[in-house]
Amino acid sequence: MEAAALWISFVSAAATIAAAVIAWFARADSVRAGNDAQAASARAAQATEQMAQIQSRIFDGPPWEVEWFGGDSYLLTNNSPVDAHDVRIDGYPDDVVLQVGEDLPWEIGAKSAVKFMFSASMGHGFVRDVIVTWQREGSDDRLTWRHPIPPRLASPR
């Protein structure tokens, strides 16, 4: 009988040791999984922040580019991925002549351009700016962008 009791004690102790080893490996896997989850969460938070910064630059920054087209013609391009509404184009100083082919205000679609004409005399000096005002979809805020009218290039497009 003593051998049987000893054998049962031995098997019981071996089972306890095996259970402890399995529990230790399971805990190590759990800790590793927790660390991986924490790292993934940090990467997701960083990606969300980067996306918010990109979106802010795209949607909040001025989307406009003005370039000489040829002769007295210039292109005003909306480089953003969203439409610009109630677009108005003016010149500075006030007596700088900007002529647009259509009645204002315009709606200028995403990645679209409109043509305008500009002429000034020597009396206007060096400050000759185009001033664009517009609104975003669903906003009552009026945004303003002012930029120097670029010089004519040596040869048109």
Secondary structure, 3 states (H helix, E strand, C coil): CHHHHHHHHHHHHHHHHHHHHHHHHHHHHHHHHHHHHHHHHHHHHHHHHHHHHHHHHHHHCCCEEEEEEECCEEEEEECCCCCEEEEEEEEECCCCEEEECCCCCEEECCCEEEEEEEECCHHHCCCCEEEEEEECCCCCCCEEEEEECCCCCCCCC
